Amino acid sequence: MGLSRLAALHGVATSYSPSADVTVSVADDTVVAVLAALGVDAATPEAVRESLAAAESSAHSRLLPPTLVVWAGEPLPPALAALPPGTTLDIGLEGPGARPLPRVCVPACRPDPAVSGRAAADAGAGAGTEAGAGAGTEAGTDAVADTGTDAGAGAGAGAVAGAGGDTATAALPAHAWWAEPPLGVHRLTARAPGGRSASCTLVVAPPHVPRPPARSHGFLVQLYSLLSARSWGMGDLGDLADLAAWSGRTLGAGFVQVNPLHAAVLGDPTDPSPYRPSSRRFPDPVHLHIESVPEYGHVPDRATLDDLRQDAAALSDTVLNKGALIDRDAVWELKRQALELVRDVPLTPGRRAAYCDFLAEQGQALEDHALWCALAEVHGSDWHSWPAALRDPRSTETARARRALLDRVDFHCRLAWLTDNQLAAAQRAALDAGMAVGIVHDLAVGVHPGGADTWAQQDAFAHGMSVGAPPDAFNARGQDWGLPPWRPDALAASGYAPYRGLLRGLLAHAGALRIDHVMGLFRLWWVPEGRPPTEGTYVSHDAEAMLAVLVLEAHRAGAVVMGEDLGTVEPGVREALARRGVLGTSVLWFERDWAGTGRPLPPEEWREGCLATVTTHDLPSTAARLTGDHVTLRHRLGLLTRSLAEELTADVADTTEWLAYLSRLGLLPEGEDDEEGAVRAVHGFLLRTPARMVGVWLPDTLGDRRPQNLPGTWDQYPNWRLPVAGAEGHPVTLEELAAAPRLHRLMEIFGSRENHP
């Protein structure tokens, strides 16, 4: 009982429910290991008693929680509303040189917050939702109702409750003493009568993220897979800008969603997965379009550059015409040599000033990232194997190495700046083409254990732990993704600085952000090192704080947010995300009336707040699903859990049911045996749903039957290394794709720009 109570106080689950009618207990040794990773000793009964006593004493005496969230224009959180009369509040605003707000004192006579909150709702201050509605989280925080106001309405810096007219005054009659701080992450200090005091992080956020300007459609693409005639062996940011410009102007597309462009772990070979990066904070310079770097044209050694370009053309030719896989390492070696030459060209005064501004803006985070890159060139890409003194980013020896490697540190800083410039250029090209959203960037769920982020932010990560997924109906062994999780307590203690910096960097040039496994904002499955995924448990975040920081940074960037919420989702999570305007992800094949008939869900019953697609990078292409090719592929690789005949029977039944439904809706005039017609039909179905955004998997426009990633495989299948190809499997360039009749026949169903205001 003591261990369970201790675990609950630290957000560690001692049981979980893989389905509504099943509860699985977590082994005690797993709980003990996870608590140890959080700095809590539970190794012996005596240690449990001591740790529990300390945790309960802290919880009982705490005047404020570690983090307090105030949603602009909404009722105050219970922890703030319930402070003792006479408590004084001092708020230190974020930002250098920010002046503190005037001290606030909690008055002795206050109306009952619950009563006045209901009165405010009755007065029309809310949006018809109940103040204090739970977010369904396990983090122990309370969510409050969404007022329905836009992210920028009444939520600007310096907004004060009661200052916006009678409506604002009526909304919070119980707390007229509270002057709402400007949006931001601040420091709140409370001093109660009797000498009790506490400080906490105060997050003041708008009620929800920006909404998509209008219903839109766009492409989903793995950028590396889209080569153009000018690519150096893989798709790059120049190709992204060109795809956005063409699809926006010609097809009326509103967005292009790409895979994570995070910095990869250096290696030979480099891990090709974009979802296991060295750093999520900084982009990978392998995506640079070399010729678009302004200094490129002024390199004096033209002969060497010409040789590199010829080698790059030959590399592209092997991929496009000779059946070779995309070789990220070979691409990077050519680009690195070219960038070494480009770096020797002096920057113009204006460019030098812009570079210096970038360095100042990025600060210590960029310096640490660049130093890791420089040290990795010398000592290898896993910092755990470096000389002991260099494993500490703040050691004297590391400072000495920084000085010795200053030239290489500057080189990697320069690469980050150049990549940032081209990310900005891609978004400008998208918006200039009339896109409503533009580039949708992707945030991976975690980072490589030996990469730059875990080295620079060691205190923020739970060492000896890995993120994964528990056993379920689709994977009886569970999953271990090999990604160390953030420690929720460390994030809270830092005022969520690593998380805020990550979001700010990703959103700088994004029209929208996709969050992979968005359920991770609420809880993650931790697997102790050396144990199978079945021996893990859930650890909860302060979901209210994680959401508030996300909403705040998205508001500042003016960016839409969507989450990948496929699979098993904890009750209440989708509702909490929707309340804050975070779109979900709905994939056609999974949308059935699971609570009733089990049949395909009618289009009018789909949720509006989602990105609707037919498939994703982790699923079979639409042509492969329609033909059953994905089943035979998994059979060849030994991935089936049933016989080939059983799998094919089940797959055919599922596909046939969908095709029959599409036919009844009049979406299959060509008949159910026409593969291309069926691809058009499933996308036509998506257009009948109320989904705010409709995504088209770019390989589907050509009938490509190969998945970009086949979960459950490592070297058995060329994950993340295939170029976009046509129905016969021959790679297709961006130029050929833009002229492909099959693509244009599919995109005709989306109508011209006139049909997409």
C-alpha positions in Angstrom: 0.0 0.0 0.0 2.8 2.4 0.8 4.5 1.8 -2.5 1.3 2.4 -4.4 0.7 5.6 -2.5 4.3 6.8 -3.1 4.0 5.9 -6.8 0.7 7.9 -7.1 2.3 11.0 -5.6 4.9 10.9 -8.3 2.6 10.1 -11.2 3.7 6.5 -11.6 1.0 4.0 -12.4 0.8 0.7 -10.5 -1.8 -0.7 -12.9 -3.2 0.1 -16.3 -6.2 -0.8 -18.5 -5.4 -1.9 -22.1 -9.2 -2.1 -22.6 -12.3 -1.0 -20.8 -12.8 -4.4 -19.0 -9.2 -5.3 -18.4 -6.8 -4.1 -15.6 -3.2 -5.2 -15.5 -1.1 -4.8 -12.4 2.4 -3.4 -12.7 5.2 -5.4 -11.0 6.7 -3.8 -7.9 10.2 -4.0 -9.2 9.2 -2.0 -12.2 7.6 0.7 -10.0 10.8 0.8 -7.9 13.0 1.2 -10.9 10.9 4.0 -12.4 10.8 5.8 -9.0 14.5 5.5 -8.9 14.8 7.2 -12.3 12.7 10.1 -10.8 15.2 10.4 -7.9 12.9 8.6 -5.4 14.3 5.8 -3.3 11.9 2.9 -2.9 14.4 0.0 -2.8 13.5 -1.2 0.7 10.4 -1.0 2.9 12.2 1.5 5.1 13.1 3.6 2.1 9.5 3.5 0.9 8.3 4.8 4.4 10.9 7.6 4.4 10.2 8.7 0.9 6.4 8.5 1.4 6.6 10.6 4.6 8.7 13.2 2.8 6.3 13.3 -0.2 3.2 13.5 1.9 4.7 16.2 4.2 5.6 18.3 1.1 2.2 17.8 -0.4 0.4 18.7 2.8 2.4 21.9 3.5 2.5 23.1 -0.1 0.9 26.4 -0.6 1.0 26.2 -4.4 1.5 23.3 -6.9 4.8 23.3 -8.8 3.1 24.8 -11.8 -0.1 26.8 -12.0 -2.0 27.4 -15.2 -4.3 30.3 -15.8 -6.3 30.2 -19.1 -7.0 33.8 -20.2 -10.6 34.8 -19.7 -11.5 31.7 -17.8 -12.2 31.0 -14.0 -9.1 30.9 -11.9 -7.7 27.4 -11.1 -8.8 26.0 -7.7 -5.3 26.3 -6.2 -5.2 30.0 -6.8 -8.8 30.7 -5.9 -8.5 28.8 -2.6 -5.5 30.7 -1.2 -6.0 31.9 2.4 -7.3 35.5 2.8 -4.5 37.9 3.3 -2.1 36.0 1.1 0.1 38.3 -1.0 1.0 37.4 -4.6 4.1 38.7 -6.4 4.5 37.9 -10.1 7.8 38.2 -11.9 7.2 38.4 -15.6 9.2 36.5 -18.1 11.8 38.2 -20.3 14.9 40.2 -19.6 14.2 43.6 -18.0 10.5 42.9 -17.4 9.1 44.9 -14.5 7.1 43.0 -11.9 3.4 43.5 -11.6 2.0 45.3 -8.6 1.5 43.1 -5.5 -1.9 41.5 -5.2 -3.6 40.6 -1.9 -6.2 37.9 -1.6 -9.2 39.7 0.1 -10.9 38.3 3.2 -14.4 38.4 1.8 -14.9 36.5 -1.4 -18.0 35.0 -3.0 -17.9 31.2 -3.3 -15.9 30.6 -6.5 -18.2 27.7 -7.5 -21.4 29.7 -7.1 -20.0 32.8 -8.8 -18.5 30.6 -11.6 -22.0 29.2 -12.3 -23.5 32.6 -12.2 -20.9 33.8 -14.7 -21.7 30.9 -17.0 -25.4 31.7 -16.7 -24.7 35.3 -17.6 -23.3 34.1 -20.9 -19.6 34.6 -20.1 -18.7 31.0 -21.1 -19.4 28.9 -24.2 -21.9 26.6 -22.7 -19.3 24.4 -21.0 -18.9 23.9 -17.3 -16.1 25.6 -15.5 -13.8 23.1 -14.0 -14.5 20.4 -16.4 -11.9 17.7 -16.0 -9.3 17.1 -18.7 -9.3 13.4 -18.1 -5.6 13.4 -17.1 -3.8 11.4 -14.4 -1.5 14.4 -13.6 -3.7 15.5 -10.7 -4.4 18.9 -12.3 -7.8 20.5 -13.0 -8.8 21.7 -16.4 -11.2 24.6 -16.9 -13.7 25.3 -19.5 -13.0 26.8 -22.9 -14.7 30.2 -23.3 -14.7 29.8 -27.0 -12.9 33.1 -27.6 -10.2 33.2 -30.3 -6.6 32.8 -29.2 -5.9 36.4 -29.7 -9.1 37.9 -28.4 -8.9 39.5 -25.0 -5.7 37.5 -24.3 -3.1 40.0 -25.2 -0.2 41.2 -23.1 -1.3 43.3 -20.2 -5.0 42.2 -20.3 -6.6 42.7 -16.9 -9.7 41.0 -15.7 -12.5 43.5 -15.7 -10.8 45.9 -18.1 -12.6 44.7 -21.2 -16.1 46.0 -20.4 -19.1 44.6 -18.6 -18.6 41.1 -20.2 -15.1 40.7 -18.8 -16.1 41.9 -15.4 -19.1 39.5 -15.3 -16.9 36.6 -16.3 -14.9 36.5 -13.0 -17.0 38.2 -10.3 -15.5 36.0 -7.6 -11.9 37.2 -8.4 -12.1 40.8 -9.1 -9.0 41.1 -7.0 -7.0 39.2 -9.6 -5.3 41.2 -12.3 -4.6 38.8 -15.1 -0.9 38.9 -16.1 0.1 39.1 -19.8 0.4 35.8 -21.6 3.6 34.0 -20.8 5.5 31.8 -18.4 6.1 33.8 -15.2 7.2 33.2 -11.6 4.5 33.5 -8.9 5.4 33.9 -5.2 2.7 33.6 -2.5 3.1 34.6 1.1 0.3 33.6 3.4 -0.4 34.9 6.9 1.5 32.9 9.5 4.7 32.8 7.5 4.0 30.1 4.9 5.3 31.0 1.4 5.8 29.2 -1.9 6.9 30.0 -5.4 5.8 28.3 -8.6 5.8 28.6 -12.4 2.7 30.5 -13.6 1.7 29.8 -17.2 -0.8 32.3 -18.6 -2.2 30.9 -21.9 -4.9 31.8 -24.3 -7.9 29.5 -24.3 -6.9 27.6 -27.4 -4.5 27.4 -30.3 -5.2 29.2 -33.6 -7.7 27.4 -35.8 -7.1 26.7 -39.5 -8.2 29.8 -41.4 -10.5 27.7 -43.6 -11.0 24.1 -44.7 -8.0 23.0 -46.7 -6.4 20.1 -48.4 -2.7 19.4 -48.8 0.0 16.8 -49.3 1.7 14.6 -46.8 5.3 13.7 -47.8 8.5 12.3 -46.5 10.8 15.1 -47.7 13.9 12.9 -48.3 11.8 10.7 -50.7 10.9 13.6 -53.1 13.9 14.1 -55.4 13.9 16.7 -58.1 16.2 17.0 -61.1 18.5 19.3 -59.0 18.5 17.3 -55.8 21.8 15.9 -54.4 20.6 12.3 -53.9 17.5 13.1 -51.6 14.8 15.6 -51.4 15.8 19.0 -49.8 14.3 22.3 -48.6 14.5 23.7 -52.1 12.3 20.9 -53.3 9.9 21.5 -50.4 9.6 25.2 -51.3 9.0 24.2 -54.9 6.4 21.6 -54.0 4.6 24.1 -51.9 4.7 26.8 -54.6 3.5 24.5 -57.3 0.7 22.7 -55.3 -0.5 26.0 -53.8 -0.7 27.8 -57.1 -1.8 25.0 -59.4 -3.9 22.7 -57.1 -5.2 25.1 -54.5 -3.5 23.2 -51.8 -3.5 24.8 -48.3 -0.5 22.9 -46.7 2.3 20.5 -47.1 3.1 18.2 -44.2 6.6 16.8 -43.9 8.4 14.3 -41.7 10.5 15.5 -38.7 13.5 17.5 -40.0 15.3 17.2 -36.7 19.1 16.9 -36.6 20.2 13.2 -36.9 22.8 11.4 -34.9 26.0 11.4 -36.9 27.2 8.0 -37.8 28.2 5.5 -40.5 25.6 4.5 -41.2 23.4 7.2 -39.8 20.1 6.0 -38.4 17.7 6.9 -41.2 14.6 7.2 -39.0 13.5 10.9 -38.7 11.8 9.8 -35.5 15.0 9.0 -33.5 17.0 12.2 -33.8 20.0 13.6 -32.0 18.1 16.8 -31.3 14.5 17.9 -31.8 15.5 21.5 -31.2 17.6 22.1 -34.3 17.1 21.0 -37.9 19.4 18.7 -39.9 21.6 20.5 -42.5 21.4 17.5 -44.8 18.2 19.1 -45.9 20.0 22.2 -47.3 19.7 23.0 -50.9 23.3 23.9 -51.5 23.0 26.1 -54.5 20.5 28.4 -52.6 23.1 29.4 -50.0 24.0 33.0 -51.0 27.7 32.4 -50.5 27.7 29.4 -52.9 28.1 31.6 -56.0 31.2 33.2 -54.6 33.2 30.1 -53.8 36.5 30.6 -55.7 37.2 26.9 -56.1 34.6 26.2 -58.8 36.3 23.1 -60.1 35.9 21.3 -56.8 32.2 22.5 -56.5 31.6 21.2 -60.1 33.1 17.8 -59.2 30.8 17.6 -56.1 27.8 18.5 -58.2 28.6 15.8 -60.7 29.0 13.3 -57.9 25.6 14.4 -56.5 24.0 14.0 -59.9 25.4 10.5 -60.2 24.1 9.7 -56.7 20.6 10.9 -57.7 20.8 8.8 -60.9 21.5 5.6 -59.0 18.4 6.3 -56.9 16.1 7.4 -59.7 17.2 5.0 -62.5 19.3 2.1 -61.0 17.3 0.9 -58.1 19.5 2.2 -55.4 18.2 3.3 -52.0 18.5 6.8 -50.7 22.0 7.0 -49.0 21.8 9.8 -46.4 25.4 9.4 -45.5 26.7 9.7 -49.1 24.4 12.8 -49.5 25.8 14.4 -46.4 29.4 13.7 -47.3 29.0 15.6 -50.6 27.1 18.4 -49.0 29.5 18.7 -46.1 32.4 19.1 -48.5 30.5 21.8 -50.4 29.5 23.6 -47.2 33.2 23.6 -46.0 34.0 25.6 -49.1 31.0 27.9 -48.8 31.9 28.6 -45.1 35.2 30.1 -46.3 33.4 32.8 -48.2 33.2 35.9 -46.0 29.7 37.0 -45.1 28.5 40.4 -46.3 28.0 43.0 -43.5 24.2 42.4 -43.6 24.6 38.6 -43.6 27.1 38.8 -40.7 24.7 40.9 -38.7 21.9 38.4 -39.3 24.1 35.5 -38.3 25.1 37.3 -35.1 21.4 38.0 -34.3 20.7 34.3 -34.8 23.5 33.3 -32.4 22.2 35.7 -29.8 18.6 34.5 -30.2 19.5 30.8 -29.9 22.0 31.3 -27.1 23.3 28.4 -25.0 21.1 25.8 -26.6 22.7 26.3 -30.0 26.2 26.5 -28.6 25.7 23.2 -26.8 24.3 21.5 -29.9 27.1 22.7 -32.1 29.7 21.6 -29.5 28.2 18.1 -29.4 28.5 18.0 -33.2 32.1 19.1 -33.0 32.9 16.6 -30.2 31.1 13.8 -32.1 33.4 14.4 -35.1 36.3 13.5 -32.8 35.0 11.0 -30.2 32.0 9.4 -32.0 28.3 10.0 -31.9 27.4 8.5 -28.5 28.5 10.8 -25.7 28.4 7.9 -23.2 31.6 6.6 -24.8 33.4 9.9 -24.7 36.2 10.6 -22.2 34.6 10.9 -18.7 35.2 14.6 -18.3 33.6 15.4 -21.7 30.3 13.7 -20.7 29.5 16.7 -18.6 28.7 19.7 -20.8 29.6 22.1 -18.0 33.0 20.6 -17.0 36.3 22.5 -17.1 37.5 20.0 -19.7 34.5 20.5 -21.9 35.0 24.3 -21.7 38.6 23.7 -22.8 37.5 21.5 -25.7 35.0 24.2 -26.7 37.9 26.6 -27.1 40.0 24.1 -29.0 37.2 23.2 -31.4 35.9 26.8 -31.8 36.2 26.7 -35.6 34.1 23.5 -35.8 31.6 24.8 -33.3 31.2 27.9 -35.5 30.8 25.7 -38.6 27.9 23.8 -37.0 26.3 27.0 -35.8 26.5 28.3 -39.3 24.8 25.2 -40.7 22.0 25.6 -38.2 21.6 29.3 -39.4 21.6 28.4 -43.1 19.0 25.6 -42.5 16.9 28.0 -40.5 17.0 30.4 -43.4 15.8 27.8 -45.9 13.0 26.7 -43.6 11.8 30.3 -43.5 12.1 30.5 -47.3 10.0 27.3 -47.7 7.2 28.8 -45.5 7.4 32.1 -47.4 7.0 30.2 -50.7 4.0 28.4 -49.3 2.3 31.5 -48.1 3.2 33.4 -51.3 1.5 30.6 -53.3 -1.8 31.3 -51.4 -1.6 28.5 -48.9 -3.8 29.0 -45.9 -1.5 27.1 -43.6 1.8 26.4 -45.3 4.4 24.0 -44.1 3.3 21.5 -41.4 6.3 20.4 -39.4 6.4 17.2 -37.3 7.6 16.8 -33.7 9.0 13.3 -32.9 8.1 11.8 -29.6 11.7 11.7 -28.4 15.4 11.7 -29.1 18.3 9.2 -29.4 19.9 8.4 -26.0 23.4 9.2 -27.2 22.5 12.5 -29.1 23.0 16.2 -28.5 19.8 16.8 -26.5 20.4 14.1 -23.9 24.0 15.3 -23.5 23.2 19.0 -23.1 20.0 18.5 -21.0 21.0 15.5 -18.8 19.1 16.6 -15.8 15.9 16.8 -17.8 16.0 13.1 -18.9 15.2 9.9 -17.0 18.3 7.9 -17.5 18.0 4.1 -17.7 14.4 4.4 -19.1 13.0 4.2 -22.6 9.7 5.2 -24.0 7.4 2.7 -25.7 4.0 1.2 -25.6 2.3 -1.5 -23.5 1.1 -4.8 -25.0 -2.2 -4.5 -26.8 -4.4 -6.3 -29.3 -2.0 -5.4 -32.2 1.3 -6.1 -30.4 1.3 -8.7 -27.7 4.9 -8.0 -26.8 4.6 -4.2 -26.4 7.0 -1.8 -27.9 10.3 -0.2 -26.9 11.2 2.8 -29.0 14.7 3.4 -27.5 13.9 7.0 -26.6 14.7 8.3 -23.1 11.8 10.3 -21.6 11.8 13.7 -20.1 11.4 13.7 -16.3 8.1 15.5 -15.4 9.6 16.8 -12.2 12.6 18.2 -13.9 10.5 19.9 -16.6 8.4 21.5 -13.9 11.4 22.6 -11.9 12.9 24.3 -15.0 9.6 26.2 -15.8 9.4 23.9 -18.8 12.3 25.6 -20.4 13.5 22.7 -22.6 9.9 22.1 -23.8 9.3 25.8 -24.5 12.6 26.2 -26.4 11.8 23.1 -28.5 8.4 24.4 -29.4 9.6 27.9 -30.1 12.2 26.6 -32.5 9.9 24.3 -34.4 7.1 26.8 -34.7 9.4 29.6 -35.9 8.7 28.8 -39.6 5.7 26.6 -39.4 2.1 27.1 -40.4 1.2 24.2 -38.3 2.8 21.6 -36.0 2.0 17.9 -35.9 2.8 16.1 -32.6 3.6 12.5 -33.0 2.0 10.4 -30.3 0.3 13.4 -28.8 -0.9 11.3 -25.9 2.6 11.7 -24.6 1.7 15.2 -23.3 -0.4 13.3 -20.7 1.5 10.1 -20.0 4.2 7.9 -21.5 5.0 4.2 -21.1 8.4 3.9 -19.5 10.4 0.7 -19.9 13.4 0.2 -17.5 16.6 -0.6 -19.3 17.2 -4.3 -19.9 13.6 -5.3 -19.5 11.0 -6.2 -22.1 8.3 -3.6 -22.9 5.8 -5.8 -21.1 7.5 -4.8 -17.8 6.9 -1.1 -18.1 4.4 1.3 -16.7 2.8 4.7 -17.3 4.3 7.9 -15.9 2.1 11.0 -16.0 3.0 14.5 -17.0 1.3 17.6 -15.6 -1.0 17.6 -18.7 -2.5 21.0 -18.0 0.9 22.6 -17.9 2.1 20.7 -21.0 -1.0 21.8 -22.9 -0.8 25.4 -21.7 2.8 25.8 -22.8 1.9 24.3 -26.2 -1.1 26.6 -26.6 0.9 29.6 -25.6 3.8 29.0 -28.0 1.4 28.1 -30.9 -0.5 31.3 -30.2 2.7 33.4 -30.4 3.6 31.7 -33.7 0.1 31.9 -35.1 0.3 28.2 -35.9 -2.3 25.4 -36.0 -1.6 22.3 -33.9 -2.6 18.7 -34.7 -1.8 15.5 -32.8 -1.4 12.0 -33.9 -3.9 10.3 -31.6 -4.3 6.9 -33.2 -4.4 3.7 -31.3 -5.3 3.3 -27.6 -6.0 6.7 -26.1 -6.7 7.3 -22.4 -10.3 8.4 -21.8 -10.7 12.2 -21.7 -7.5 12.9 -23.7 -9.1 13.6 -27.0 -11.7 15.8 -25.3 -9.0 17.8 -23.5 -7.1 18.3 -26.7 -10.2 19.4 -28.6 -11.1 21.8 -25.8 -7.8 23.6 -26.5 -8.2 23.5 -30.3 -5.7 20.8 -31.0 -6.8 18.8 -34.0 -6.7 15.0 -34.0 -5.8 12.6 -36.8 -8.5 10.4 -38.4 -7.5 7.7 -40.8 -10.2 6.3 -43.1 -9.6 2.6 -42.5 -9.8 3.0 -38.7 -13.0 5.1 -38.7 -15.8 2.7 -37.8 -18.7 2.7 -35.5 -16.8 0.8 -32.8 -19.4 1.4 -30.1 -22.2 0.2 -32.3 -22.4 -1.7 -35.6 -18.7 -1.8 -36.3 -19.4 -0.7 -39.8 -17.6 2.2 -41.6 -18.4 5.5 -39.9 -20.7 7.7 -42.1 -18.8 10.8 -43.3 -21.2 13.2 -41.5 -20.3 11.5 -38.1 -16.6 12.2 -38.4 -15.2 14.9 -36.1 -14.6 18.3 -37.5 -11.4 19.0 -35.5 -9.1 16.7 -37.3 -6.7 16.1 -40.2 -8.5 13.4 -42.2 -6.3 11.1 -44.3 -6.5 7.7 -46.0 -3.1 6.5 -44.8 0.2 7.7 -43.1 3.9 7.0 -43.3 3.5 4.0 -40.9 0.6 2.4 -42.9 0.3 0.7 -46.3 -0.2 3.0 -49.3 -3.8 3.1 -50.5 -3.0 1.1 -53.7 -1.2 -1.6 -51.5 -4.2 -1.9 -49.2 -6.7 -2.1 -52.1 -4.7 -4.9 -53.8 -3.6 -6.7 -50.6 0.0 -6.2 -51.5 0.7 -5.1 -47.9 -0.3 -8.5 -46.5 1.9 -10.4 -48.9 4.8 -8.1 -48.1 4.4 -8.7 -44.4 4.2 -12.5 -45.1 7.5 -12.5 -47.0 9.1 -10.7 -44.0 7.7 -13.1 -41.5 5.6 -10.5 -39.7 2.2 -12.1 -39.8 0.7 -13.6 -36.6 -1.8 -15.7 -38.6 -1.6 -17.8 -41.8 -1.4 -15.9 -45.0 -4.8 -17.2 -46.0 -6.4 -16.0 -42.8 -4.8 -12.5 -43.1 -5.8 -12.2 -46.7 -9.4 -13.2 -45.9 -9.7 -10.7 -43.2 -8.1 -8.0 -45.3 -10.3 -8.6 -48.3 -13.4 -8.5 -46.1 -12.4 -5.2 -44.6 -11.6 -3.6 -48.0 -14.7 -5.0 -49.7 -16.9 -3.6 -47.0 -15.4 -0.2 -47.5 -15.7 -0.4 -51.3 -19.3 -1.5 -51.1 -20.1 1.5 -48.9 -18.3 3.9 -51.2 -20.3 2.4 -54.1 -23.6 3.0 -52.3 -22.6 6.6 -51.7 -22.1 7.0 -55.5 -18.3 7.5 -55.2 -17.3 4.5 -57.3 -18.7 5.0 -60.8 -15.8 3.0 -62.3 -16.7 0.0 -60.2 -15.1 -1.7 -57.3 -12.3 -3.4 -59.4 -10.8 -0.1 -60.6 -7.8 0.6 -58.3 -7.3 4.2 -59.5 -11.0 4.9 -59.2 -11.0 3.5 -55.7 -8.1 5.8 -54.7 -10.2 8.7 -55.9 -13.3 7.4 -54.1 -11.7 7.2 -50.7 -10.4 10.8 -51.1 -13.8 11.9 -52.3 -15.2 10.3 -49.1 -12.9 12.4 -47.0 -14.3 15.5 -48.6 -17.8 14.6 -47.4 -16.6 14.7 -43.8 -16.5 17.9 -41.8 -12.8 17.6 -41.2 -11.0 20.9 -41.2 -7.9 19.6 -43.0 -7.7 16.7 -45.6 -4.3 15.2 -46.3 -3.3 13.3 -49.4 -0.3 10.9 -49.0 1.8 12.1 -51.9 2.8 8.5 -53.1 -1.0 7.8 -53.4 -1.2 10.3 -56.2 0.9 8.0 -58.3 -0.2 4.6 -57.1 3.0 3.8 -55.3 2.5 0.5 -53.4 5.5 0.5 -51.1 5.3 1.8 -47.5 7.9 4.3 -46.4 8.2 2.6 -43.1 7.2 -0.9 -42.0 6.8 -1.0 -38.2 8.4 -4.1 -36.6 11.3 -4.2 -39.1 14.9 -2.9 -38.9 17.2 -4.2 -41.7 14.6 -6.6 -43.2 13.0 -3.6 -45.1 14.5 -0.3 -46.4 12.6 1.9 -44.0 13.0 5.7 -44.6 15.2 5.1 -47.8 12.7 4.8 -50.7 12.0 7.5 -53.3 8.5 8.3 -54.3 7.6 6.0 -57.2 4.8 5.2 -59.6 2.5 2.2 -59.7 5.2 0.1 -61.4 7.8 1.0 -58.7 9.9 3.3 -60.9 11.0 6.4 -59.0 9.5 9.7 -60.0 11.0 13.2 -59.8 9.2 16.3 -58.6 9.1 17.5 -62.2 7.5 14.2 -63.4 5.1 14.2 -60.5 3.9 17.7 -61.3 3.0 16.6 -64.8 1.6 13.1 -63.9 -1.9 12.6 -65.4 -2.8 10.2 -62.6 -2.0 12.9 -60.0 -4.1 15.5 -61.8 -7.1 13.1 -62.2 -7.0 12.5 -58.4 -6.7 16.2 -57.5 -9.6 17.1 -59.8 -11.9 15.9 -57.0 -10.6 18.7 -54.8 -11.7 21.3 -57.3 -9.8 24.4 -58.4 -8.8 27.3 -56.2 -12.2 28.9 -56.8 -13.7 26.0 -54.9 -11.4 26.5 -51.9 -11.7 30.1 -50.7 
